[in-house]
């Protein structure tokens, strides 16, 4: 415990540093919000595996690392270096370097009317009232230590406002680049996306690293989809294996709104992906779609919490995982149907492929139903590459690596096909293909060591 | 020179011997049929020839086109011209039929050092064969074998064979589960492929298929051994008398 509080001390030091440096310009409400959140974080500290929500993810090494805040001039990247990471056909691109907004690397283009995109820090300066009405209203800093830490320490992020009936047909790309050099750095990106009634847009939140240095990103996105808004959010994690990424997407849905959350976890050493939609309005619809592909010693933890509050809502969760070598995956899917949420239709499916003896998945469905007229189903499967399919492909001339890659791609396709926006789907498809080539090459050698006795397990549950 | 020469082949699965000394020679352009009751080892032989690695070859050798087939991986055997029409074609959700076929053709062309086919070269060739096998072109945009009826799956195997143009086609119980109309379509597809440069090994339980695909030679496989060999009339005899009669006869298999 002494060590733990000493480490928390390093967060207090950074908090003090920020208080002096930056927070002085914050409006009073935000300063209070930060102080409260910091107090909550210090009280709880990092969760341990004794906490049910963190049972499968050990944060000890994260908690024991001293991270420093990156100064704005710590790193510099040229536009050419960023180029390969840009999203073609985007409406605009906000680039953050070690958590700091980079106007020179960002491209704001000609934003369509009705769309406001800016750095959150700037938004707070320019229109504090607009931000105040949403920021911190949705994430639960009491329940979630990382959300508390983010609320206390965030410096910047993206603010996206889509006005009533505005349809943005190209995706908005938010690129977080970590390029640490001088010891492990931490950032606390904070995004606020507000979609007014009947608006439509797609946002991509993308995490990349330059170099092999360790970084800790602790991101929080609050997404408000007002009545009949149609919003797609895609989170792409492709940082290096030394990085830790905890990201929380909190979605607040109004009446008749339709939100799709896509998570694509390919990189990162320790990743925790929290997706928490609250279907507050009548007849809201939510798609929670994810693909996680891990190798080496990657740890990819997906924590889904879907709350149905009003009647006639529908939610669909589909998560597919591919784990190789010593990688570990977690799928925690919790559905809460509150008392008034009659006629809720909630479905959850988690399918996993384990490619080696040492890979591991913990999948845990949890239904909590307080209404009496609802339809909720969940199912999870764990299997291996189908040897019959592999032989079938090879007998048609595919070499072993391309046959494996093709089968893994086919398994990933389901998730890919659910991404409606072509520019987003294309970038994700390319990233998946690259990742699967690595995995297929590695898996060919592992397959030889899988013991004959081990057969595919199939756990299909419907309840 | 013979295309395929199997010499005293012994094969085991999990320590259990299934093939107990097979000798078989197939020359270019010949159609051979292997008949036998269930469990006699017919499918094992077909799978070993396609190089399925779950079977252990304990002794014997297989020469294919003068090369040691037992040294080849499944994809090498395929690229060298061996095609197995599966008894149970595998469903592969997420991979489109047409894409699958074009990729397979290109894998083989690449192996042979030929240029890859683009979609424009591929399509006319593909359409013509889809028509020959009376298949619904809409099926070709669906995933490989996914949601296909039993007959559609078997026809899809023959379509793949027609596209990949093998030197040695092995048909593993392609007739099982086919009604007579589907059987005729499949047989027409197979017969269209017959030629002096292409050999076939038709594995079947029943004589029915051989009414439509008339073999040059028939071999009877019982309990892992070829117990009789003869011409197409042997199939008719088996149809009348059953496999039982063959079993009690002394081994009189003659090398073809």
Interface residues (C-beta under 8 A of the other chain):
Chain A: X386 X387 X388 X389 X391 X392 X393 X394 X395 X396 X397 X398 X399 X400 X402 X403 X406 X407 X409 X410 X411 X412 X413 X414
Chain B: X50 X51 X52 X53 X54 X73 X74 X75 X77 X78 X79 X83 X84 X86 X89 X90 X92 X93 X94 X95 X100 X103 X104 X105 X107 X108 X111 X143 X160 X164
